[in-house]
Amino acid sequence: MNLPENLKYTKDHEWVRVEGDVAVVGITDFAQSELGDIVYVDIDTVNKQVSQEDVFGTVEAVKTVSDLFSPLSGTVLEVNQKLENSPELVNSDPYGDGWIIRMSIGDASQIEGLLTAEGYREVIGQ
């Protein structure tokens, strides 16, 4: 199971990479493996303010649809355009080309409340 130490995680299986005042968000390797083949990513919150733990979109796999929960409060700035034609990037490269959104960080103190890789391992029983 690939869990980069430099990222933060949520109990809902999202990861966060902080880049200045912007957060890059995706789903974890564990989440994509549980979902199976991802066929569609639907994000309808671009340029919208979301609160921490709000649903900001969905990921559709062959057998299920799963909500995506915002790890932080802020504004969704951008959706990964590569996912429009290649949603399977979330499966093949969840921490790289398979990132899902970039968002502004509305409250930097929320970052401290996110899980470390070690804490996330405990959540998923690894």
N, CA, C and O atoms as a Tinker XYZ file with bonds, in Angstrom:
   504  protein
     1  N      0.857000   -1.196000    0.000000    73     2
     2  CA     0.000000    0.000000    0.000000    64     1     3
     3  C      0.887000    1.239000    0.000000    63     2     4     5
     4  O      1.733000    1.409000    0.878000    81     3
     5  N      0.690000    2.081000   -0.970000    73     3     6
     6  CA     1.493000    3.288000   -1.118000    64     5     7
     7  C      0.855000    4.429000   -0.312000    63     6     8     9
     8  O     -0.257000    4.861000   -0.613000    81     7
     9  N      1.567000    4.909000    0.710000    73     7    10
    10  CA     1.098000    6.032000    1.525000    64     9    11
    11  C      2.255000    7.021000    1.709000    63    10    12    13
    12  O      3.026000    6.905000    2.662000    81    11
    13  N      2.376000    7.984000    0.805000    73    11    14
    14  CA     3.475000    8.946000    0.945000    64    13    15
    15  C      3.431000    9.663000    2.294000    63    14    16    17
    16  O      2.379000   10.125000    2.735000    81    15
    17  N      4.586000    9.746000    2.931000    73    15    18
    18  CA     4.695000   10.366000    4.257000    64    17    19
    19  C      4.482000   11.876000    4.219000    63    18    20    21
    20  O      4.124000   12.472000    5.235000    81    19
    21  N      4.697000   12.508000    3.057000    73    19    22
    22  CA     4.620000   13.969000    2.963000    64    21    23
    23  C      3.194000   14.484000    2.781000    63    22    24    25
    24  O      2.985000   15.694000    2.692000    81    23
    25  N      2.217000   13.591000    2.723000    73    23    26
    26  CA     0.824000   13.999000    2.535000    64    25    27
    27  C      0.072000   13.924000    3.855000    63    26    28    29
    28  O      0.520000   13.292000    4.812000    81    27
    29  N     -1.084000   14.583000    3.883000    73    27    30
    30  CA    -2.031000   14.457000    4.988000    64    29    31
    31  C     -3.227000   13.669000    4.459000    63    30    32    33
    32  O     -3.462000   13.628000    3.251000    81    31
    33  N     -3.985000   13.040000    5.368000    73    31    34
    34  CA    -5.063000   12.137000    4.976000    64    33    35
    35  C     -6.314000   12.411000    5.804000    63    34    36    37
    36  O     -6.253000   13.009000    6.879000    81    35
    37  N     -7.471000   11.949000    5.263000    73    35    38
    38  CA    -8.722000   12.036000    6.017000    64    37    39
    39  C     -9.227000   10.619000    6.284000    63    38    40    41
    40  O     -8.826000    9.669000    5.613000    81    39
    41  N    -10.104000   10.493000    7.262000    73    39    42
    42  CA   -10.712000    9.190000    7.545000    64    41    43
    43  C    -11.621000    8.756000    6.396000    63    42    44    45
    44  O    -11.987000    7.585000    6.301000    81    43
    45  N    -11.986000    9.703000    5.521000    73    43    46
    46  CA   -12.831000    9.416000    4.358000    64    45    47
    47  C    -12.018000    9.045000    3.125000    63    46    48    49
    48  O    -12.572000    8.916000    2.033000    81    47
    49  N    -10.683000    8.870000    3.293000    73    47    50
    50  CA    -9.795000    8.347000    2.251000    64    49    51
    51  C     -9.381000    9.369000    1.194000    63    50    52    53
    52  O     -9.042000    8.992000    0.072000    81    51
    53  N     -9.405000   10.658000    1.540000    73    51    54
    54  CA    -8.806000   11.658000    0.667000    64    53    55
    55  C     -7.396000   11.954000    1.157000    63    54    56    57
    56  O     -7.095000   11.794000    2.340000    81    55
    57  N     -6.530000   12.387000    0.238000    73    55    58
    58  CA    -5.199000   12.858000    0.632000    64    57    59
    59  C     -5.081000   14.332000    0.260000    63    58    60    61
    60  O     -5.800000   14.829000   -0.606000    81    59
    61  N     -4.159000   15.019000    0.932000    73    59    62
    62  CA    -3.951000   16.447000    0.725000    64    61    63
    63  C     -2.451000   16.709000    0.625000    63    62    64    65
    64  O     -1.669000   16.255000    1.460000    81    63
    65  N     -2.068000   17.448000   -0.408000    73    63    66
    66  CA    -0.694000   17.941000   -0.515000    64    65    67
    67  C     -0.773000   19.461000   -0.484000    63    66    68    69
    68  O     -1.374000   20.074000   -1.366000    81    67
    69  N     -0.166000   20.067000    0.533000    73    67    70
    70  CA    -0.200000   21.516000    0.688000    64    69    71
    71  C      0.919000   22.136000   -0.156000    63    70    72    73
    72  O      2.088000   21.766000   -0.038000    81    71
    73  N      0.531000   23.083000   -1.006000    73    71    74
    74  CA     1.477000   23.818000   -1.852000    64    73    75
    75  C      1.228000   25.305000   -1.625000    63    74    76    77
    76  O      0.471000   25.940000   -2.359000    81    75
    77  N      1.877000   25.849000   -0.597000    73    75    78
    78  CA     1.646000   27.252000   -0.246000    64    77    79
    79  C      0.257000   27.415000    0.331000    63    78    80    81
    80  O     -0.076000   26.795000    1.341000    81    79
    81  N     -0.572000   28.261000   -0.313000    73    79    82
    82  CA    -1.939000   28.477000    0.178000    64    81    83
    83  C     -2.973000   27.688000   -0.634000    63    82    84    85
    84  O     -4.166000   27.987000   -0.605000    81    83
    85  N     -2.486000   26.672000   -1.360000    73    83    86
    86  CA    -3.349000   25.810000   -2.169000    64    85    87
    87  C     -3.167000   24.365000   -1.708000    63    86    88    89
    88  O     -2.062000   23.942000   -1.369000    81    87
    89  N     -4.264000   23.623000   -1.702000    73    87    90
    90  CA    -4.217000   22.200000   -1.379000    64    89    91
    91  C     -4.583000   21.406000   -2.629000    63    90    92    93
    92  O     -5.586000   21.687000   -3.286000    81    91
    93  N     -3.762000   20.417000   -2.946000    73    91    94
    94  CA    -4.077000   19.466000   -4.007000    64    93    95
    95  C     -4.714000   18.267000   -3.314000    63    94    96    97
    96  O     -4.199000   17.778000   -2.309000    81    95
    97  N     -5.841000   17.794000   -3.856000    73    95    98
    98  CA    -6.631000   16.751000   -3.191000    64    97    99
    99  C     -6.885000   15.598000   -4.161000    63    98   100   101
   100  O     -7.151000   15.805000   -5.345000    81    99
   101  N     -6.796000   14.386000   -3.632000    73    99   102
   102  CA    -7.135000   13.199000   -4.404000    64   101   103
   103  C     -7.642000   12.123000   -3.464000    63   102   104   105
   104  O     -7.866000   12.379000   -2.281000    81   103
   105  N     -7.824000   10.913000   -3.990000    73   103   106
   106  CA    -8.193000    9.799000   -3.126000    64   105   107
   107  C     -6.987000    8.874000   -2.982000    63   106   108   109
   108  O     -6.121000    8.809000   -3.853000    81   107
   109  N     -6.959000    8.172000   -1.875000    73   107   110
   110  CA    -5.798000    7.350000   -1.548000    64   109   111
   111  C     -5.730000    6.082000   -2.399000    63   110   112   113
   112  O     -6.707000    5.665000   -3.021000    81   111
   113  N     -4.552000    5.496000   -2.402000    73   111   114
   114  CA    -4.326000    4.224000   -3.073000    64   113   115
   115  C     -5.284000    3.167000   -2.521000    63   114   116   117
   116  O     -5.831000    2.363000   -3.276000    81   115
   117  N     -5.483000    3.174000   -1.205000    73   115   118
   118  CA    -6.424000    2.243000   -0.578000    64   117   119
   119  C     -7.835000    2.448000   -1.140000    63   118   120   121
   120  O     -8.507000    1.481000   -1.496000    81   119
   121  N     -8.281000    3.705000   -1.219000    73   119   122
   122  CA    -9.640000    4.001000   -1.698000    64   121   123
   123  C     -9.835000    3.547000   -3.138000    63   122   124   125
   124  O    -10.844000    2.924000   -3.467000    81   123
   125  N     -8.863000    3.861000   -3.999000    73   123   126
   126  CA    -9.037000    3.480000   -5.404000    64   125   127
   127  C     -9.046000    1.959000   -5.557000    63   126   128   129
   128  O     -9.750000    1.430000   -6.417000    81   127
   129  N     -8.267000    1.247000   -4.727000    73   127   130
   130  CA    -8.253000   -0.210000   -4.837000    64   129   131
   131  C     -9.575000   -0.804000   -4.339000    63   130   132   133
   132  O    -10.040000   -1.812000   -4.873000    81   131
   133  N    -10.178000   -0.190000   -3.325000    73   131   134
   134  CA   -11.478000   -0.647000   -2.823000    64   133   135
   135  C    -12.594000   -0.374000   -3.839000    63   134   136   137
   136  O    -13.510000   -1.181000   -3.993000    81   135
   137  N    -12.508000    0.765000   -4.528000    73   135   138
   138  CA   -13.547000    1.131000   -5.495000    64   137   139
   139  C    -13.487000    0.276000   -6.754000    63   138   140   141
   140  O    -14.520000   -0.049000   -7.340000    81   139
   141  N    -12.283000   -0.085000   -7.166000    73   139   142
   142  CA   -12.126000   -0.800000   -8.429000    64   141   143
   143  C    -11.951000    0.186000   -9.573000    63   142   144   145
   144  O    -11.573000    1.337000   -9.357000    81   143
   145  N    -12.225000   -0.265000  -10.781000    73   143   146
   146  CA   -11.965000    0.554000  -11.965000    64   145   147
   147  C    -12.837000    1.810000  -11.984000    63   146   148   149
   148  O    -14.065000    1.730000  -12.035000    81   147
   149  N    -12.181000    2.966000  -11.942000    73   147   150
   150  CA   -12.888000    4.240000  -11.949000    64   149   151
   151  C    -13.183000    4.644000  -13.389000    63   150   152   153
   152  O    -12.290000    4.675000  -14.236000    81   151
   153  N    -14.455000    4.954000  -13.653000    73   151   154
   154  CA   -14.887000    5.248000  -15.014000    64   153   155
   155  C    -15.309000    6.709000  -15.200000    63   154   156   157
   156  O    -15.454000    7.169000  -16.332000    81   155
   157  N    -15.507000    7.442000  -14.095000    73   155   158
   158  CA   -15.958000    8.831000  -14.232000    64   157   159
   159  C    -15.704000    9.575000  -12.934000    63   158   160   161
   160  O    -15.923000    9.042000  -11.847000    81   159
   161  N    -15.240000   10.815000  -13.057000    73   159   162
   162  CA   -15.073000   11.706000  -11.909000    64   161   163
   163  C    -15.952000   12.919000  -12.159000    63   162   164   165
   164  O    -15.800000   13.590000  -13.180000    81   163
   165  N    -16.869000   13.212000  -11.245000    73   163   166
   166  CA   -17.827000   14.306000  -11.413000    64   165   167
   167  C    -17.614000   15.349000  -10.323000    63   166   168   169
   168  O    -17.916000   15.107000   -9.154000    81   167
   169  N    -17.093000   16.509000  -10.712000    73   167   170
   170  CA   -16.866000   17.606000   -9.781000    64   169   171
   171  C    -17.683000   18.800000  -10.273000    63   170   172   173
   172  O    -17.436000   19.319000  -11.362000    81   171
   173  N    -18.652000   19.234000   -9.472000    73   171   174
   174  CA   -19.503000   20.356000   -9.881000    64   173   175
   175  C    -19.343000   21.559000   -8.953000    63   174   176   177
   176  O    -20.233000   22.405000   -8.864000    81   175
   177  N    -18.209000   21.628000   -8.266000    73   175   178
   178  CA   -18.026000   22.672000   -7.257000    64   177   179
   179  C    -16.919000   23.676000   -7.616000    63   178   180   181
   180  O    -16.476000   24.432000   -6.751000    81   179
   181  N    -16.471000   23.693000   -8.864000    73   179   182
   182  CA   -15.415000   24.639000   -9.242000    64   181   183
   183  C    -15.897000   26.065000   -9.003000    63   182   184   185
   184  O    -17.023000   26.425000   -9.344000    81   183
   185  N    -15.017000   26.865000   -8.410000    73   183   186
   186  CA   -15.296000   28.257000   -8.042000    64   185   187
   187  C    -16.344000   28.381000   -6.941000    63   186   188   189
   188  O    -16.912000   29.455000   -6.741000    81   187
   189  N    -16.599000   27.302000   -6.235000    73   187   190
   190  CA   -17.548000   27.336000   -5.122000    64   189   191
   191  C    -16.808000   27.124000   -3.813000    63   190   192   193
   192  O    -15.812000   26.405000   -3.741000    81   191
   193  N    -17.328000   27.773000   -2.786000    73   191   194
   194  CA   -16.809000   27.616000   -1.429000    64   193   195
   195  C    -17.352000   26.310000   -0.861000    63   194   196   197
   196  O    -18.551000   26.044000   -0.942000    81   195
   197  N    -16.466000   25.494000   -0.284000    73   195   198
   198  CA   -16.902000   24.279000    0.401000    64   197   199
   199  C    -16.351000   24.300000    1.817000    63   198   200   201
   200  O    -15.277000   24.844000    2.072000    81   199
   201  N    -17.085000   23.712000    2.718000    73   199   202
   202  CA   -16.622000   23.590000    4.108000    64   201   203
   203  C    -15.981000   22.229000    4.293000    63   202   204   205
   204  O    -16.238000   21.293000    3.536000    81   203
   205  N    -15.144000   22.135000    5.310000    73   203   206
   206  CA   -14.503000   20.867000    5.620000    64   205   207
   207  C    -15.577000   19.795000    5.788000    63   206   208   209
   208  O    -16.572000   20.011000    6.480000    81   207
   209  N    -15.376000   18.656000    5.163000    73   207   210
   210  CA   -16.257000   17.487000    5.186000    64   209   211
   211  C    -17.488000   17.610000    4.297000    63   210   212   213
   212  O    -18.308000   16.692000    4.261000    81   211
   213  N    -17.640000   18.737000    3.567000    73   211   214
   214  CA   -18.707000   18.839000    2.564000    64   213   215
   215  C    -18.385000   17.920000    1.392000    63   214   216   217
   216  O    -17.212000   17.657000    1.124000    81   215
   217  N    -19.396000   17.430000    0.693000    73   215   218
   218  CA   -19.196000   16.671000   -0.536000    64   217   219
   219  C    -18.848000   17.667000   -1.647000    63   218   220   221
   220  O    -19.585000   18.624000   -1.884000    81   219
   221  N    -17.713000   17.432000   -2.329000    73   219   222
   222  CA   -17.338000   18.336000   -3.426000    64   221   223
   223  C    -17.466000   17.666000   -4.790000    63   222   224   225
   224  O    -17.252000   18.314000   -5.814000    81   223
   225  N    -17.807000   16.391000   -4.820000    73   223   226
   226  CA   -17.975000   15.681000   -6.084000    64   225   227
   227  C    -18.136000   14.194000   -5.825000    63   226   228   229
   228  O    -18.277000   13.756000   -4.683000    81   227
   229  N    -18.112000   13.419000   -6.914000    73   227   230
   230  CA   -18.229000   11.972000   -6.801000    64   229   231
   231  C    -17.237000   11.289000   -7.734000    63   230   232   233
   232  O    -16.785000   11.854000   -8.730000    81   231
   233  N    -16.920000   10.062000   -7.373000    73   231   234
   234  CA   -16.117000    9.183000   -8.219000    64   233   235
   235  C    -17.000000    7.990000   -8.538000    63   234   236   237
   236  O    -17.570000    7.364000   -7.644000    81   235
   237  N    -17.106000    7.685000   -9.824000    73   235   238
   238  CA   -17.932000    6.557000  -10.246000    64   237   239
   239  C    -17.024000    5.413000  -10.689000    63   238   240   241
   240  O    -16.184000    5.570000  -11.575000    81   239
   241  N    -17.211000    4.277000  -10.061000    73   239   242
   242  CA   -16.500000    3.069000  -10.450000    64   241   243
   243  C    -17.493000    2.131000  -11.136000    63   242   244   245
   244  O    -18.689000    2.415000  -11.187000    81   243
   245  N    -17.000000    1.034000  -11.654000    73   243   246
   246  CA   -17.864000    0.115000  -12.392000    64   245   247
   247  C    -19.063000   -0.312000  -11.551000    63   246   248   249
   248  O    -20.177000   -0.408000  -12.065000    81   247
   249  N    -18.842000   -0.571000  -10.247000    73   247   250
   250  CA   -19.902000   -1.127000   -9.411000    64   249   251
   251  C    -20.526000   -0.150000   -8.419000    63   250   252   253
   252  O    -21.518000   -0.494000   -7.776000    81   251
   253  N    -19.979000    1.056000   -8.276000    73   251   254
   254  CA   -20.480000    1.952000   -7.227000    64   253   255
   255  C    -20.157000    3.405000   -7.542000    63   254   256   257
   256  O    -19.318000    3.699000   -8.394000    81   255
   257  N    -20.833000    4.304000   -6.844000    73   255   258
   258  CA   -20.517000    5.729000   -6.879000    64   257   259
   259  C    -20.167000    6.142000   -5.455000    63   258   260   261
   260  O    -20.871000    5.781000   -4.511000    81   259
   261  N    -19.089000    6.891000   -5.299000    73   259   262
   262  CA   -18.638000    7.280000   -3.968000    64   261   263
   263  C    -18.495000    8.797000   -3.885000    63   262   264   265
   264  O    -17.929000    9.430000   -4.776000    81   263
   265  N    -19.020000    9.373000   -2.796000    73   263   266
   266  CA   -18.873000   10.806000   -2.576000    64   265   267
   267  C    -17.427000   11.142000   -2.234000    63   266   268   269
   268  O    -16.705000   10.339000   -1.645000    81   267
   269  N    -17.025000   12.353000   -2.620000    73   267   270
   270  CA   -15.718000   12.901000   -2.260000    64   269   271
   271  C    -15.948000   13.996000   -1.232000    63   270   272   273
   272  O    -16.743000   14.908000   -1.456000    81   271
   273  N    -15.249000   13.905000   -0.104000    73   271   274
   274  CA   -15.438000   14.845000    0.993000    64   273   275
   275  C    -14.254000   15.798000    1.077000    63   274   276   277
   276  O    -13.098000   15.376000    1.033000    81   275
   277  N    -14.549000   17.076000    1.195000    73   275   278
   278  CA   -13.490000   18.081000    1.261000    64   277   279
   279  C    -12.685000   17.934000    2.552000    63   278   280   281
   280  O    -13.256000   17.929000    3.643000    81   279
   281  N    -11.373000   17.816000    2.432000    73   279   282
   282  CA   -10.554000   17.684000    3.634000    64   281   283
   283  C    -10.379000   18.993000    4.394000    63   282   284   285
   284  O    -10.015000   18.999000    5.570000    81   283
   285  N    -10.646000   20.110000    3.700000    73   283   286
   286  CA   -10.449000   21.447000    4.272000    64   285   287
   287  C    -11.565000   22.363000    3.799000    63   286   288   289
   288  O    -12.258000   22.059000    2.828000    81   287
   289  N    -11.734000   23.475000    4.482000    73   287   290
   290  CA   -12.626000   24.530000    3.990000    64   289   291
   291  C    -11.847000   25.389000    3.008000    63   290   292   293
   292  O    -10.662000   25.657000    3.206000    81   291
   293  N    -12.517000   25.815000    1.956000    73   291   294
   294  CA   -11.870000   26.668000    0.965000    64   293   295
   295  C    -12.681000   26.697000   -0.313000    63   294   296   297
   296  O    -13.827000   26.250000   -0.344000    81   295
   297  N    -12.079000   27.226000   -1.368000    73   295   298
   298  CA   -12.739000   27.327000   -2.657000    64   297   299
   299  C    -12.091000   26.357000   -3.638000    63   298   300   301
   300  O    -10.866000   26.310000   -3.753000    81   299
   301  N    -12.911000   25.585000   -4.344000    73   299   302
   302  CA   -12.395000   24.683000   -5.369000    64   301   303
   303  C    -11.936000   25.541000   -6.547000    63   302   304   305
   304  O    -12.736000   26.233000   -7.177000    81   303
   305  N    -10.642000   25.484000   -6.829000    73   303   306
   306  CA   -10.050000   26.337000   -7.861000    64   305   307
   307  C     -9.988000   25.662000   -9.223000    63   306   308   309
   308  O    -10.142000   26.311000  -10.258000    81   307
   309  N     -9.762000   24.360000   -9.213000    73   307   310
   310  CA    -9.474000   23.667000  -10.470000    64   309   311
   311  C     -9.767000   22.188000  -10.326000    63   310   312   313
   312  O     -9.588000   21.601000   -9.259000    81   311
   313  N    -10.222000   21.593000  -11.426000    73   311   314
   314  CA   -10.390000   20.147000  -11.510000    64   313   315
   315  C     -9.312000   19.632000  -12.456000    63   314   316   317
   316  O     -8.994000   20.290000  -13.447000    81   315
   317  N     -8.756000   18.482000  -12.167000    73   315   318
   318  CA    -7.755000   17.873000  -13.032000    64   317   319
   319  C     -8.405000   17.519000  -14.372000    63   318   320   321
   320  O     -9.195000   16.579000  -14.457000    81   319
   321  N     -8.066000   18.277000  -15.413000    73   319   322
   322  CA    -8.691000   18.087000  -16.726000    64   321   323
   323  C     -8.350000   16.743000  -17.358000    63   322   324   325
   324  O     -9.104000   16.240000  -18.191000    81   323
   325  N     -7.218000   16.158000  -16.968000    73   323   326
   326  CA    -6.830000   14.851000  -17.517000    64   325   327
   327  C     -7.864000   13.774000  -17.189000    63   326   328   329
   328  O     -8.005000   12.793000  -17.919000    81   327
   329  N     -8.590000   13.971000  -16.073000    73   327   330
   330  CA    -9.547000   12.950000  -15.640000    64   329   331
   331  C    -10.787000   12.891000  -16.520000    63   330   332   333
   332  O    -11.512000   11.897000  -16.509000    81   331
   333  N    -11.034000   13.963000  -17.291000    73   331   334
   334  CA   -12.213000   13.971000  -18.159000    64   333   335
   335  C    -12.145000   12.836000  -19.183000    63   334   336   337
   336  O    -13.132000   12.140000  -19.420000    81   335
   337  N    -10.967000   12.660000  -19.784000    73   335   338
   338  CA   -10.793000   11.606000  -20.784000    64   337   339
   339  C    -10.095000   10.366000  -20.238000    63   338   340   341
   340  O    -10.121000    9.307000  -20.866000    81   339
   341  N     -9.470000   10.495000  -19.066000    73   339   342
   342  CA    -8.714000    9.372000  -18.498000    64   341   343
   343  C     -8.964000    9.227000  -16.998000    63   342   344   345
   344  O     -8.038000    9.386000  -16.203000    81   343
   345  N    -10.212000    8.925000  -16.596000    73   343   346
   346  CA   -10.504000    8.797000  -15.162000    64   345   347
   347  C     -9.704000    7.678000  -14.493000    63   346   348   349
   348  O     -9.527000    7.679000  -13.275000    81   347
   349  N     -9.220000    6.724000  -15.293000    73   347   350
   350  CA    -8.440000    5.611000  -14.739000    64   349   351
   351  C     -7.106000    6.058000  -14.149000    63   350   352   353
   352  O     -6.442000    5.271000  -13.475000    81   351
   353  N     -6.697000    7.316000  -14.389000    73   351   354
   354  CA    -5.490000    7.842000  -13.750000    64   353   355
   355  C     -5.620000    7.822000  -12.229000    63   354   356   357
   356  O     -4.620000    7.707000  -11.521000    81   355
   357  N     -6.838000    7.933000  -11.731000    73   355   358
   358  CA    -7.056000    7.860000  -10.277000    64   357   359
   359  C     -6.643000    6.478000   -9.768000    63   358   360   361
   360  O     -6.144000    6.352000   -8.649000    81   359
   361  N     -6.848000    5.441000  -10.585000    73   359   362
   362  CA    -6.421000    4.088000  -10.214000    64   361   363
   363  C     -4.912000    3.904000  -10.378000    63   362   364   365
   364  O     -4.244000    3.378000   -9.488000    81   363
   365  N     -4.385000    4.338000  -11.515000    73   363   366
   366  CA    -2.994000    4.017000  -11.843000    64   365   367
   367  C     -1.987000    4.929000  -11.167000    63   366   368   369
   368  O     -0.851000    4.517000  -10.933000    81   367
   369  N     -2.374000    6.165000  -10.844000    73   367   370
   370  CA    -1.426000    7.126000  -10.263000    64   369   371
   371  C     -2.158000    8.060000   -9.300000    63   370   372   373
   372  O     -2.228000    9.265000   -9.542000    81   371
   373  N     -2.714000    7.503000   -8.187000    73   371   374
   374  CA    -3.579000    8.310000   -7.317000    64   373   375
   375  C     -2.891000    9.527000   -6.696000    63   374   376   377
   376  O     -3.558000   10.517000   -6.397000    81   375
   377  N     -1.575000    9.475000   -6.496000    73   375   378
   378  CA    -0.867000   10.597000   -5.853000    64   377   379
   379  C     -0.161000   11.499000   -6.866000    63   378   380   381
   380  O      0.447000   12.501000   -6.488000    81   379
   381  N     -0.239000   11.151000   -8.136000    73   379   382
   382  CA     0.433000   11.934000   -9.176000    64   381   383
   383  C     -0.587000   12.490000  -10.154000    63   382   384   385
   384  O     -1.360000   13.389000   -9.821000    81   383
   385  N     -0.581000   11.943000  -11.372000    73   383   386
   386  CA    -1.496000   12.428000  -12.419000    64   385   387
   387  C     -2.963000   12.216000  -12.090000    63   386   388   389
   388  O     -3.830000   12.785000  -12.754000    81   387
   389  N     -3.264000   11.402000  -11.069000    73   387   390
   390  CA    -4.655000   11.131000  -10.705000    64   389   391
   391  C     -5.214000   12.055000   -9.632000    63   390   392   393
   392  O     -6.259000   11.764000   -9.049000    81   391
   393  N     -4.516000   13.187000   -9.359000    73   391   394
   394  CA    -5.087000   14.145000   -8.399000    64   393   395
   395  C     -6.441000   14.608000   -8.923000    63   394   396   397
   396  O     -6.698000   14.538000  -10.125000    81   395
   397  N     -7.310000   15.084000   -8.026000    73   395   398
   398  CA    -8.681000   15.402000   -8.442000    64   397   399
   399  C     -8.952000   16.905000   -8.484000    63   398   400   401
   400  O     -9.413000   17.413000   -9.506000    81   399
   401  N     -8.674000   17.631000   -7.390000    73   399   402
   402  CA    -8.906000   19.080000   -7.390000    64   401   403
   403  C     -7.734000   19.816000   -6.754000    63   402   404   405
   404  O     -6.925000   19.242000   -6.026000    81   403
   405  N     -7.677000   21.110000   -7.057000    73   403   406
   406  CA    -6.858000   22.073000   -6.320000    64   405   407
   407  C     -7.846000   23.029000   -5.659000    63   406   408   409
   408  O     -8.816000   23.465000   -6.280000    81   407
   409  N     -7.587000   23.350000   -4.392000    73   407   410
   410  CA    -8.490000   24.252000   -3.676000    64   409   411
   411  C     -7.689000   25.244000   -2.846000    63   410   412   413
   412  O     -6.572000   24.951000   -2.420000    81   411
   413  N     -8.267000   26.419000   -2.621000    73   411   414
   414  CA    -7.651000   27.369000   -1.706000    64   413   415
   415  C     -7.820000   26.834000   -0.289000    63   414   416   417
   416  O     -8.758000   26.090000   -0.003000    81   415
   417  N     -6.909000   27.219000    0.587000    73   415   418
   418  CA    -6.998000   26.801000    1.983000    64   417   419
   419  C     -7.626000   27.943000    2.768000    63   418   420   421
   420  O     -7.003000   28.986000    2.971000    81   419
   421  N     -8.866000   27.740000    3.210000    73   419   422
   422  CA    -9.594000   28.783000    3.913000    64   421   423
   423  C     -9.175000   28.939000    5.367000    63   422   424   425
   424  O     -9.230000   30.040000    5.916000    81   423
   425  N     -8.758000   27.848000    5.992000    73   423   426
   426  CA    -8.385000   27.860000    7.406000    64   425   427
   427  C     -7.209000   26.906000    7.594000    63   426   428   429
   428  O     -7.393000   25.697000    7.732000    81   427
   429  N     -6.006000   27.463000    7.597000    73   427   430
   430  CA    -4.793000   26.637000    7.655000    64   429   431
   431  C     -4.737000   25.779000    8.919000    63   430   432   433
   432  O     -4.066000   24.747000    8.931000    81   431
   433  N     -5.429000   26.190000    9.977000    73   431   434
   434  CA    -5.388000   25.404000   11.215000    64   433   435
   435  C     -6.029000   24.025000   11.022000    63   434   436   437
   436  O     -5.730000   23.100000   11.778000    81   435
   437  N     -6.901000   23.875000   10.026000    73   435   438
   438  CA    -7.539000   22.581000    9.773000    64   437   439
   439  C     -6.524000   21.524000    9.318000    63   438   440   441
   440  O     -6.748000   20.328000    9.504000    81   439
   441  N     -5.425000   21.961000    8.730000    73   439   442
   442  CA    -4.407000   21.026000    8.248000    64   441   443
   443  C     -3.883000   20.183000    9.402000    63   442   444   445
   444  O     -3.639000   18.986000    9.249000    81   443
   445  N     -3.713000   20.813000   10.552000    73   443   446
   446  CA    -3.185000   20.096000   11.718000    64   445   447
   447  C     -4.112000   18.986000   12.187000    63   446   448   449
   448  O     -3.658000   18.032000   12.818000    81   447
   449  N     -5.395000   19.093000   11.895000    73   447   450
   450  CA    -6.353000   18.077000   12.311000    64   449   451
   451  C     -6.420000   16.874000   11.383000    63   450   452   453
   452  O     -7.098000   15.892000   11.687000    81   451
   453  N     -5.716000   16.942000   10.243000    73   451   454
   454  CA    -5.718000   15.822000    9.304000    64   453   455
   455  C     -4.773000   14.731000    9.790000    63   454   456   457
   456  O     -3.918000   14.972000   10.642000    81   455
   457  N     -4.929000   13.553000    9.252000    73   455   458
   458  CA    -4.131000   12.407000    9.665000    64   457   459
   459  C     -2.766000   12.390000    8.983000    63   458   460   461
   460  O     -2.622000   12.829000    7.842000    81   459
   461  N     -1.781000   11.883000    9.689000    73   459   462
   462  CA    -0.488000   11.572000    9.078000    64   461   463
   463  C     -0.630000   10.226000    8.370000    63   462   464   465
   464  O     -1.652000    9.553000    8.505000    81   463
   465  N      0.388000    9.842000    7.625000    73   463   466
   466  CA     0.359000    8.526000    6.980000    64   465   467
   467  C      0.193000    7.429000    8.036000    63   466   468   469
   468  O     -0.547000    6.468000    7.830000    81   467
   469  N      0.874000    7.580000    9.144000    73   467   470
   470  CA     0.766000    6.591000   10.238000    64   469   471
   471  C     -0.662000    6.526000   10.775000    63   470   472   473
   472  O     -1.201000    5.440000   10.987000    81   471
   473  N     -1.268000    7.682000   10.994000    73   471   474
   474  CA    -2.638000    7.730000   11.503000    64   473   475
   475  C     -3.619000    7.116000   10.513000    63   474   476   477
   476  O     -4.560000    6.429000   10.911000    81   475
   477  N     -3.400000    7.366000    9.213000    73   475   478
   478  CA    -4.291000    6.803000    8.182000    64   477   479
   479  C     -4.132000    5.281000    8.123000    63   478   480   481
   480  O     -5.109000    4.556000    7.931000    81   479
   481  N     -2.889000    4.803000    8.289000    73   479   482
   482  CA    -2.660000    3.351000    8.309000    64   481   483
   483  C     -3.514000    2.698000    9.400000    63   482   484   485
   484  O     -4.062000    1.615000    9.198000    81   483
   485  N     -3.623000    3.355000   10.546000    73   483   486
   486  CA    -4.446000    2.828000   11.642000    64   485   487
   487  C     -5.921000    2.775000   11.230000    63   486   488   489
   488  O     -6.621000    1.811000   11.542000    81   487
   489  N     -6.390000    3.812000   10.528000    73   487   490
   490  CA    -7.794000    3.861000   10.079000    64   489   491
   491  C     -8.113000    2.680000    9.162000    63   490   492   493
   492  O     -9.186000    2.083000    9.256000    81   491
   493  N     -7.174000    2.352000    8.277000    73   491   494
   494  CA    -7.446000    1.278000    7.294000    64   493   495
   495  C     -6.915000   -0.087000    7.758000    63   494   496   497
   496  O     -7.003000   -1.076000    7.030000    81   495
   497  N     -6.367000   -0.126000    8.974000    73   495   498
   498  CA    -5.918000   -1.395000    9.530000    64   497   499
   499  C     -4.673000   -1.962000    8.880000    63   498   500   501
   500  O     -4.534000   -3.178000    8.757000    81   499
   501  N     -3.769000   -1.094000    8.464000    73   499   502
   502  CA    -2.512000   -1.554000    7.816000    64   501   503
   503  C     -1.366000   -1.555000    8.788000    63   502   504
   504  O     -0.245000   -1.908000    8.422000    81   503
